[in-house]
Amino acid sequence: MESEPYNLLQLPKVTGPPAEEELPQGEKRKYLPPTSRQDPKFEELQKVLVEWINAKLLPEHIVVRSLEEDIFDGLILHHLFQMLTGVKLEVEEMALTAPSQRRKLEVVLEAIARSLQAEERQLKWSVETIFSKDLLATLHLLVALAKHFQPDLSLPTNVQVDVITMESTRSGLKSEKSVEQLTDCR
């Protein structure tokens, strides 16, 4: 049996909207439809961010392959933040359990928010969204870091994606379509 070559920049499989029982009542979640995920500018933004992170973390021999799968637990964000700021965070290096990963992510995101001088209500990400591998929130976070710490990084301009927001209500699932801006128009 022949194995297929693995593309380091291979994007994870598409996750669709949840079944009704997967979304607790009163909760909202954002989803990217396949058309948004396949948009060339969206794919280019992911590629640029992966290459930027990998270049920054090359001295530590850390390689990011998937923004969703590799960022959620705080380990890579921790190393990236330390590399960008020189600030050593008081957090365990290897968090192996979900609660310790969540705690580590929380400490790292708090430090990032302080560094960006951003109030929590201004942020387009949270511990919950990053930890649940929300690609949209992860991209907002990484774009903010790149713009702040490496403003000369050539991010694709005017990257916007269609977003479906699903909300579980008493009467069932309610969906709303919107457009979300990821990078500035220049």
N, CA and C of each residue as an Amber inpcrd file, in Angstrom:
protein
   558
   0.8450000  -1.1890000   0.0000000   0.0000000   0.0000000   0.0000000
   0.8840000   1.2430000   0.0000000   0.6790000   2.1180000  -0.9620000
   1.4710000   3.3380000  -1.0620000   0.8830000   4.4340000  -0.1920000
   1.7740000   5.1440000   0.5020000   1.2670000   6.2580000   1.3120000
   1.3690000   7.5380000   0.5000000   0.4200000   8.4260000   0.7370000
   0.4260000   9.7050000   0.0400000   1.4170000  10.6370000   0.7180000
   2.1130000  11.4930000  -0.0440000   3.0000000  12.4600000   0.6040000
   2.1720000  13.4320000   1.4420000   2.7230000  13.8630000   2.5380000
   2.0090000  14.7700000   3.4310000   2.4440000  16.2000000   3.1700000
   1.5110000  17.0460000   2.8540000   1.7810000  18.4560000   2.6200000
   1.7850000  19.1710000   3.9620000   2.9040000  19.8040000   4.3220000
   3.0060000  20.4830000   5.6140000   1.9880000  21.6010000   5.7730000
   1.5270000  22.1410000   4.6700000   0.5580000  23.2330000   4.7610000
  -0.8600000  22.7420000   4.5050000  -1.0400000  21.4380000   4.5590000
  -2.3620000  20.8490000   4.3270000  -3.3590000  21.3830000   5.3490000
  -4.4910000  21.7820000   4.8690000  -5.5080000  22.3250000   5.7600000
  -6.3540000  21.2000000   6.3390000  -6.8210000  21.3760000   7.5740000
  -7.6390000  20.3340000   8.1840000  -8.9650000  20.1630000   7.4540000
  -9.6070000  19.0680000   7.7260000 -10.9060000  18.7800000   7.1190000
 -11.9400000  19.8250000   7.5390000 -12.8920000  20.0490000   6.6750000
 -13.9440000  21.0310000   6.9350000 -14.9050000  20.4900000   7.9970000
 -15.2450000  21.3510000   8.9430000 -16.2610000  20.9680000   9.9210000
 -17.5070000  21.7760000   9.6210000 -18.6080000  21.1000000   9.5160000
 -19.8640000  21.7580000   9.1680000 -20.6260000  22.1950000  10.3950000
 -21.7590000  22.8280000  10.1880000 -22.6100000  23.2380000  11.2990000
 -23.0260000  22.0300000  12.1330000 -23.2950000  22.2550000  13.4100000
 -23.5830000  21.1430000  14.3070000 -24.9940000  20.5980000  14.1220000
 -25.1680000  19.4010000  14.5770000 -26.5240000  18.8720000  14.7010000
 -27.1260000  19.5770000  15.9090000 -28.4300000  19.6350000  15.9670000
 -29.1200000  20.3760000  17.0260000 -28.6490000  19.9790000  18.4210000
 -28.4130000  18.6790000  18.6420000 -28.0450000  18.2250000  19.9850000
 -26.6150000  18.6060000  20.3750000 -25.7770000  19.0300000  19.4240000
 -24.3940000  19.3930000  19.7210000 -24.2530000  20.8230000  20.2330000
 -25.2450000  21.6490000  20.0640000 -25.1700000  23.0510000  20.4580000
 -26.1410000  23.2820000  21.6100000 -25.6180000  23.4970000  22.8240000
 -26.5060000  23.7050000  23.9760000 -27.4110000  24.9210000  23.7740000
 -28.6150000  24.8420000  24.3190000 -29.5900000  25.9230000  24.1620000
 -29.0190000  27.2440000  24.6560000 -29.2460000  28.2930000  23.8740000
 -28.7860000  29.6300000  24.2140000 -27.3650000  29.9140000  23.7510000
 -26.6620000  28.9120000  23.2610000 -25.2830000  29.0960000  22.8380000
 -25.2180000  29.4360000  21.3540000 -24.2170000  30.2820000  21.0040000
 -23.9870000  30.6630000  19.6090000 -22.6020000  30.1800000  19.1980000
 -22.4860000  29.7440000  17.9580000 -21.1810000  29.3680000  17.4110000
 -21.1070000  29.8440000  15.9720000 -19.8810000  30.2140000  15.5690000
 -19.6490000  30.6450000  14.1930000 -19.0160000  29.5080000  13.4090000
 -19.4310000  29.3880000  12.1590000 -18.9020000  28.3590000  11.2700000
 -18.5300000  28.9820000   9.9360000 -17.4650000  28.4540000   9.3520000
 -17.0510000  28.8870000   8.0240000 -17.5650000  27.8820000   7.0020000
 -18.3950000  28.3290000   6.0700000 -18.8480000  27.4020000   5.0270000
 -17.6680000  27.0350000   4.1160000 -17.7590000  25.9110000   3.4210000
 -16.6620000  25.4840000   2.5370000 -16.2350000  26.5620000   1.5380000
 -17.1740000  27.3610000   1.0520000 -16.8110000  28.4110000   0.0860000
 -15.8530000  29.4200000   0.7030000 -16.0140000  29.7260000   1.9870000
 -15.1030000  30.6510000   2.6650000 -13.7350000  30.0080000   2.8590000
 -13.7340000  28.7490000   3.2790000 -12.4720000  28.0410000   3.5260000
 -11.6650000  27.8720000   2.2430000 -12.3520000  27.8020000   1.1070000
 -11.6650000  27.5740000  -0.1600000 -11.3320000  28.8690000  -0.8920000
 -11.6640000  29.9980000  -0.3020000 -11.3600000  31.2840000  -0.9220000
  -9.8370000  31.4460000  -1.0040000  -9.3030000  31.7900000  -2.1870000
  -7.8470000  31.9020000  -2.3440000  -7.1920000  32.8950000  -1.3700000
  -7.8360000  34.0320000  -1.1120000  -7.2550000  35.0080000  -0.1750000
  -7.2310000  34.4490000   1.2520000  -8.2700000  33.7200000   1.6160000
  -8.3460000  33.1000000   2.9360000  -7.2400000  32.0540000   3.0890000
  -7.0630000  31.2280000   2.0570000  -6.0030000  30.2200000   2.0790000
  -4.6290000  30.8760000   2.1260000  -4.4490000  31.9690000   1.3860000
  -3.1740000  32.6900000   1.3830000  -2.8780000  33.2730000   2.7610000
  -3.8900000  33.8220000   3.4180000  -3.7000000  34.3660000   4.7660000
  -3.2060000  33.2710000   5.7160000  -3.8270000  32.1140000   5.6640000
  -3.3900000  31.0030000   6.5220000  -1.9470000  30.6160000   6.2200000
  -1.6160000  30.5480000   4.9380000  -0.2640000  30.1650000   4.5200000
   0.7620000  31.1790000   5.0350000   0.4790000  32.4620000   4.8810000
   1.3960000  33.5090000   5.3420000   1.5870000  33.4240000   6.8550000
   0.5020000  33.2180000   7.5900000   0.5990000  33.1350000   9.0530000
   1.3680000  31.8930000   9.5010000   1.1340000  30.7590000   8.8540000
   1.8770000  29.5350000   9.1920000   3.3670000  29.7470000   8.9200000
   3.7000000  30.3280000   7.7720000   5.1080000  30.5770000   7.4360000
   5.7430000  31.5550000   8.4190000   5.0010000  32.5890000   8.8270000
   5.5040000  33.5690000   9.7930000   5.8010000  32.8990000  11.1340000
   4.8450000  32.1130000  11.6300000   5.0420000  31.4210000  12.9110000
   6.2320000  30.4650000  12.8060000   6.2910000  29.6950000  11.7370000
   7.3860000  28.7350000  11.5730000   8.7420000  29.4290000  11.4880000
   8.8010000  30.5850000  10.8150000  10.0590000  31.3380000  10.7420000
  10.4570000  31.8500000  12.1280000   9.4840000  32.3460000  12.8840000
   9.7660000  32.8600000  14.2290000  10.2220000  31.7490000  15.1700000
   9.6290000  30.5640000  15.0330000   9.9100000  29.4710000  15.9690000
  10.9520000  28.4820000  15.4520000  11.5590000  28.7850000  14.3060000
  12.5900000  27.9190000  13.7400000  13.7220000  27.6280000  14.7320000
  14.2280000  28.6370000  15.4660000  15.3070000  28.3450000  16.4230000
  14.9100000  27.3190000  17.4930000  13.6300000  27.1880000  17.7550000
  13.1620000  26.2330000  18.7650000  12.7120000  24.9160000  18.1280000
  12.9160000  24.7870000  16.8220000  12.5620000  23.5670000  16.0800000
  11.0870000  23.2110000  16.2260000  10.2330000  24.2310000  16.2180000
   8.7900000  24.0280000  16.3040000   8.2080000  24.2840000  14.9210000
   7.3750000  23.3550000  14.4540000   6.7610000  23.4860000  13.1350000
   5.2420000  23.4200000  13.2750000   4.5780000  24.4350000  12.7470000
   3.1140000  24.4740000  12.7240000   2.6570000  23.9380000  11.3740000
   1.6850000  23.0390000  11.4120000   1.1160000  22.4930000  10.1770000
  -0.3250000  22.9540000   9.9860000  -1.0560000  23.0530000  11.0820000
  -2.4730000  23.4120000  11.0300000  -2.7590000  24.4490000  12.1100000
  -3.3070000  25.5850000  11.7080000  -3.6030000  26.6280000  12.6950000
  -4.6360000  26.1510000  13.7070000  -5.6220000  25.4050000  13.2620000
  -6.6580000  24.9170000  14.1900000  -6.0930000  23.9000000  15.1700000
  -5.3470000  22.9360000  14.6620000  -4.8820000  21.8220000  15.4930000
  -3.6570000  22.1630000  16.3380000  -2.8300000  23.0940000  15.8910000
  -1.5670000  23.3520000  16.5830000  -1.5960000  24.5380000  17.5420000
  -2.5790000  25.3920000  17.4550000  -2.6080000  26.6120000  18.2660000
  -3.4700000  26.4640000  19.5140000  -4.4660000  25.6000000  19.4970000
  -5.5150000  25.5800000  20.5190000  -5.0540000  25.3690000  21.9560000
  -3.9660000  24.6310000  22.1780000  -3.6000000  24.2670000  23.5530000
  -2.6710000  25.2600000  24.2430000  -2.2440000  26.2990000  23.5350000
  -1.4290000  27.3370000  24.1560000   0.0670000  27.1320000  24.0430000
   0.5310000  25.9360000  23.6980000   1.9660000  25.6610000  23.6520000
   2.6730000  26.5300000  22.6150000   2.1850000  26.5170000  21.3880000
   2.8350000  27.2960000  20.3310000   2.6480000  28.7900000  20.5660000
   1.4560000  29.1920000  21.0180000   1.2420000  30.6150000  21.3440000
   2.2020000  31.0660000  22.4330000   2.4460000  30.2070000  23.4110000
   3.3750000  30.5060000  24.5030000   4.7730000  30.7740000  23.9370000
   5.2590000  29.8590000  23.1020000   6.5890000  30.0280000  22.5030000
   6.6340000  31.2520000  21.5920000   5.6010000  31.4540000  20.8010000
   5.5540000  32.6010000  19.8950000   5.5590000  33.9040000  20.6850000
   4.7440000  33.9750000  21.7330000   4.6850000  35.1850000  22.5560000
   6.0510000  35.4780000  23.1790000   6.6970000  34.4500000  23.7170000
   8.0250000  34.6510000  24.3170000   9.0350000  35.1070000  23.2720000
   8.9650000  34.5420000  22.0710000   9.8930000  34.9150000  21.0020000
   9.6540000  36.3700000  20.5730000   8.3980000  36.7840000  20.4950000
   8.0690000  38.1380000  20.0400000   8.3560000  39.2020000  21.0880000
   8.1610000  38.8610000  22.3680000   8.2540000  39.8760000  23.4250000
   9.4800000  39.7470000  24.3140000  10.0510000  38.5590000  24.3780000
  11.1460000  38.3240000  25.3180000  10.6530000  38.1490000  26.7460000
   9.3380000  38.1270000  26.9400000   8.7420000  37.9910000  28.2730000
   8.5750000  36.5090000  28.5980000   9.0880000  36.1120000  29.7570000
   8.9390000  34.7180000  30.2140000   7.6710000  34.6260000  31.0470000
   6.7650000  33.7650000  30.6300000   5.5050000  33.5940000  31.3550000
   5.6380000  32.4810000  32.3860000   5.0300000  32.7050000  33.5370000
   5.0300000  31.6930000  34.5980000   3.8900000  30.7140000  34.3480000
   4.1770000  29.7400000  33.5090000   3.1840000  28.7310000  33.1540000
   3.9440000  27.4510000  32.8160000   3.3240000  26.3110000  33.1110000
   4.0250000  25.0540000  32.8480000   4.3270000  24.9050000  31.3630000
   5.5080000  24.3690000  31.0780000   5.9620000  24.2220000  29.6970000
   5.0910000  23.2380000  28.9180000   4.9020000  22.0560000  29.4660000
   4.1160000  21.0190000  28.7940000   2.8370000  20.7510000  29.5740000
   1.7230000  21.2090000  29.0500000   0.4240000  20.9640000  29.6800000
  -0.2040000  19.7630000  28.9750000  -0.3680000  18.6710000  29.7110000
  -0.8150000  17.4270000  29.0760000  -2.3030000  17.1420000  29.2160000
  -2.9440000  17.6990000  30.2290000  -4.3750000  17.4500000  30.4090000
  -5.1690000  18.6350000  29.8790000  -6.4220000  18.3970000  29.5100000
  -7.2670000  19.4800000  28.9860000  -7.3770000  20.6470000  29.9690000
  -7.6010000  20.4130000  31.2880000  -7.6720000  21.5520000  32.2100000
  -6.3560000  22.3410000  32.2880000  -5.2180000  21.6480000  32.2520000
  -3.9480000  22.3800000  32.3170000  -3.6640000  23.1020000  30.9980000
  -4.0910000  22.5280000  29.8760000  -3.9420000  23.2150000  28.5850000
  -4.7940000  24.4850000  28.5550000  -6.0150000  24.3750000  29.0530000
  -6.9240000  25.5280000  29.0870000  -6.3420000  26.6290000  29.9750000
  -5.7940000  26.2470000  31.1260000  -5.1960000  27.2180000  32.0530000
  -3.9950000  27.8990000  31.4000000  -3.1600000  27.1060000  30.7380000
  -1.9910000  27.6600000  30.0540000  -2.4420000  28.6540000  28.9810000
  -3.4320000  28.2510000  28.1900000  -3.9570000  29.1200000  27.1420000
  -4.4840000  30.4170000  27.7390000  -5.1770000  30.3150000  28.8580000
  -5.7220000  31.4990000  29.5290000  -4.6090000  32.4670000  29.9340000
  -3.5370000  31.9550000  30.5260000  -2.4040000  32.7900000  30.9420000
  -1.7650000  33.4520000  29.7230000  -1.5620000  32.6830000  28.6600000
  -0.9300000  33.2110000  27.4490000  -1.8160000  34.2770000  26.8020000
  -3.1230000  34.0180000  26.6950000  -4.0280000  34.9990000  26.0740000
  -4.1440000  36.2720000  26.9050000  -4.1020000  36.1540000  28.2300000
  -4.1050000  37.3500000  29.0860000  -2.8550000  38.1830000  28.8310000
  -1.7050000  37.5280000  28.7120000  -0.4500000  38.2360000  28.4400000
  -0.4910000  38.8950000  27.0620000  -1.0510000  38.2070000  26.0940000
  -1.1740000  38.7710000  24.7450000  -2.0740000  40.0030000  24.7730000
  -3.2080000  39.9200000  25.4460000  -4.1380000  41.0600000  25.5270000
  -3.4510000  42.2610000  26.1770000  -2.6780000  42.0160000  27.2470000
  -1.9340000  43.1150000  27.8970000  -0.9250000  43.7120000  26.9250000
  -0.2360000  42.8560000  26.2050000   0.7780000  43.3000000  25.2620000
   0.1680000  44.1170000  24.1210000  -1.0000000  43.6860000  23.6640000
  -1.6890000  44.4040000  22.5820000  -2.4300000  45.6300000  23.1080000
  -2.4760000  45.7580000  24.4350000  -3.2180000  46.8350000  25.1070000
  -4.6690000  46.8680000  24.6290000  -5.2550000  45.6910000  24.6040000
  -6.6370000  45.5660000  24.1340000  -7.5390000  45.1380000  25.2790000
  -8.7200000  45.7160000  25.3100000  -9.7040000  45.3190000  26.3120000
 -10.3920000  44.0470000  25.8390000 -10.8260000  43.2450000  26.7950000
 -11.4240000  41.9490000  26.4650000 -12.6030000  42.0740000  25.5050000
 -13.4210000  43.1010000  25.6710000 -14.5990000  43.2340000  24.8080000
 -14.2220000  43.5860000  23.3630000 -12.9900000  44.0920000  23.1540000
 -12.5290000  44.4200000  21.8010000 -12.0150000  43.1850000  21.0570000
 -11.6370000  42.1700000  21.8070000 -11.0040000  40.9990000  21.2160000
 -12.0070000  40.1350000  20.4580000 -11.5480000  39.5830000  19.3490000
 -12.4110000  38.7190000  18.5380000 -12.0710000  37.2490000  18.7800000
 -11.4950000  36.9760000  19.9450000 -11.1650000  35.6160000  20.3420000
 -11.2870000  35.5210000  21.8530000 -11.3500000  34.2900000  22.3330000
 -11.4270000  34.0340000  23.7700000 -10.7540000  32.6950000  24.0450000
 -10.5580000  32.3950000  25.3190000 -10.0090000  31.0920000  25.6830000
 -10.9000000  30.0030000  25.0910000 -12.1970000  30.1810000  25.2210000
 -13.1440000  29.1630000  24.7480000 -13.0580000  28.9540000  23.2340000
 -13.0150000  30.0440000  22.4640000 -12.9990000  29.8870000  21.0010000
 -11.6740000  29.2990000  20.5130000 -10.5640000  29.7390000  21.0820000
  -9.2680000  29.1930000  20.6610000  -9.1660000  27.7230000  21.0730000
  -9.5640000  27.4180000  22.3220000  -9.4710000  26.0460000  22.8250000
 -10.3810000  25.0920000  22.0510000 -11.4890000  25.6150000  21.5210000
 -12.3950000  24.7630000  20.7340000 -11.9950000  24.7220000  19.2510000
 -10.7950000  25.2060000  18.9460000 -10.2070000  25.1420000  17.5950000
 -11.0070000  25.9360000  16.5690000 -11.5160000  27.0880000  16.9840000
 -12.2680000  27.9800000  16.1080000 -11.2700000  28.6960000  15.1930000
 -11.2520000  28.3290000  13.9220000 -10.2770000  28.8820000  12.9850000
 -10.4290000  30.3880000  12.8310000 -11.6420000  30.8860000  12.7900000
 -11.8830000  32.3150000  12.6390000 -11.2660000  33.0980000  13.8020000
 -11.5200000  32.6590000  15.0290000 -10.9570000  33.3160000  16.2120000
  -9.4350000  33.2130000  16.2080000  -8.9130000  32.0530000  15.8280000
  -7.4600000  31.8540000  15.7770000  -6.8280000  32.8070000  14.7740000
  -7.4640000  32.9790000  13.6250000  -6.9390000  33.9070000  12.6170000
  -6.9780000  35.3470000  13.1110000  -8.0720000  35.7520000  13.7640000
  -8.1330000  37.1100000  14.3210000  -6.9770000  37.3330000  15.3020000
  -6.7230000  36.3510000  16.1580000  -5.6380000  36.4410000  17.1350000
  -4.2850000  36.5740000  16.4410000  -4.0090000  35.7060000  15.4870000
  -2.7090000  35.7190000  14.8160000  -2.5080000  36.9660000  13.9600000
  -3.5610000  37.4450000  13.3140000  -3.4620000  38.6910000  12.5380000
  -3.1380000  39.8510000  13.4800000  -3.7860000  39.9020000  14.6440000
  -3.5090000  40.9660000  15.6230000  -2.0600000  40.8960000  16.0990000
  -1.5630000  39.6980000  16.3710000  -0.1660000  39.5360000  16.7940000
   0.7920000  39.9780000  15.6920000   0.5340000  39.5380000  14.4740000
   1.4090000  39.8860000  13.3510000   1.4200000  41.3950000  13.1110000
   0.2400000  42.0190000  13.1160000   0.1660000  43.4690000  12.8860000
   0.8840000  44.2420000  13.9860000   0.8120000  43.7600000  15.2180000
   1.4250000  44.4570000  16.3450000   2.9440000  44.2520000  16.3910000
   3.3810000  43.0180000  16.2350000   4.7910000  42.7020000  16.4240000
   5.6090000  42.6950000  15.1390000   4.9660000  42.5680000  13.9970000
   5.6810000  42.6190000  12.7250000   4.8120000  43.3110000  11.6840000
   4.6360000  44.6370000  11.8610000   3.7360000  45.3780000  10.9700000
   4.1420000  45.3200000   9.4990000   5.4140000  45.0080000   9.2280000
   5.8570000  44.9320000   7.8350000   5.5430000  43.5800000   7.1830000
   4.9780000  42.6470000   7.9440000   4.6030000  41.3510000   7.3700000
   3.5280000  41.5790000   6.3100000   3.7570000  41.0180000   5.1470000
   2.8520000  41.2390000   4.0240000   1.6550000  40.2810000   4.0850000
   0.6290000  40.7150000   4.8260000  -0.6090000  39.9320000   4.9060000
  -1.4670000  40.2630000   3.6900000  -2.1780000  39.2850000   3.1530000
  -3.0950000  39.5940000   2.0490000  -4.1090000  40.6500000   2.5090000
  -4.3990000  41.6010000   1.6380000  -5.3140000  42.6780000   2.0210000
  -6.7640000  42.2810000   1.7890000  -7.6280000  42.9320000   2.5400000
  -9.0740000  42.8030000   2.3820000  -9.5650000  41.3470000   2.3530000
  -9.0670000  40.5530000   3.3070000  -9.5500000  39.1720000   3.4100000
 -10.8340000  39.2070000   4.2230000 -11.9190000  38.8000000   3.5860000
 -13.2060000  38.7190000   4.2740000 -13.8320000  37.3710000   3.9560000
 -14.5570000  36.8650000   4.9320000 -15.1690000  35.5470000   4.7640000
 -16.6350000  35.5850000   5.1510000 -17.4050000  34.7470000   4.4720000
 -18.7920000  34.5410000   4.8820000 -18.7650000  33.6820000   6.1330000
 -19.6040000  34.0230000   7.0830000 -19.6680000  33.3020000   8.3490000
 -21.1230000  32.9530000   8.6200000 -21.3480000  31.7520000   9.0950000
 -22.6890000  31.3530000   9.5170000 -22.6720000  31.2590000  11.0350000
 -23.5370000  32.0390000  11.6800000 -23.6630000  31.9800000  13.1340000
 -24.8880000  31.1460000  13.4570000 -24.6560000  30.0820000  14.2030000
 -25.7430000  29.1820000  14.6040000 -26.0620000  29.4530000  16.0680000
 -27.3500000  29.5200000  16.3640000 -27.7870000  29.7110000  17.7450000
 -28.8650000  28.6830000  18.0530000 -28.7260000  28.0600000  19.2050000
 -29.7220000  27.0880000  19.6410000 -30.7720000  27.8180000  20.4720000
 -32.0110000  27.7720000  20.0060000 -33.1100000  28.4250000  20.7210000
 -34.1190000  27.3570000  21.1370000 -35.1220000  27.7720000  21.8910000
 -36.1680000  26.8200000  22.3180000 -36.8560000  26.1700000  21.1260000
 -36.9840000  26.9380000  20.0510000 -37.7000000  26.4230000  18.8780000
 -36.7810000  25.7050000  17.8830000 -35.4980000  25.5800000  18.1940000
 -34.5700000  24.8810000  17.3000000 -33.3560000  25.7280000  16.9760000
 -32.6640000  25.3610000  15.9190000 -31.4720000  26.0970000  15.5050000
 -31.8510000  27.2900000  14.6410000 -31.2110000  28.4190000  14.9220000
 -31.4100000  29.6310000  14.1390000 -30.0560000  29.9600000  13.5180000
 -30.0380000  30.2790000  12.2360000 -28.7650000  30.6240000  11.6010000
 -28.8370000  32.0240000  11.0090000 -27.6770000  32.6470000  10.9890000
 -27.5650000  34.0000000  10.4530000 -26.2700000  34.0640000   9.6510000
 -26.3300000  34.6480000   8.4750000 -25.1510000  34.7640000   7.6280000
 -24.6150000  36.1860000   7.7230000 -23.2820000  36.3060000   7.8040000
 -22.6540000  37.6250000   7.8420000 -21.2880000  37.5390000   7.1640000
 -20.6600000  38.6850000   6.9950000 -19.3190000  38.7520000   6.4180000
 -18.3960000  39.2890000   7.4960000 -17.2700000  38.6280000   7.6810000
 -16.3140000  39.0540000   8.7000000 -14.9960000  39.4410000   8.0340000
 -14.4790000  40.5960000   8.4310000 -13.2370000  41.1390000   7.8860000
 -12.0660000  40.6110000   8.7070000 -11.0870000  39.9910000   8.0540000
  -9.9140000  39.4610000   8.7520000  -8.7000000  40.3670000   8.6180000
  -8.5280000  40.9890000   7.4490000  -7.4000000  41.9110000   7.2710000
  -7.9140000  43.2240000   6.6970000  -7.1100000  44.2550000   6.8600000
  -7.4850000  45.6000000   6.4280000  -7.5000000  45.7310000   4.9090000
  -8.2780000  46.7150000   4.4530000  -8.2450000  47.1270000   3.0500000
  -7.1420000  48.1750000   2.9770000  -6.2580000  48.0590000   2.0330000
  -5.1880000  49.0650000   1.9470000  -5.3490000  49.9080000   0.7290000
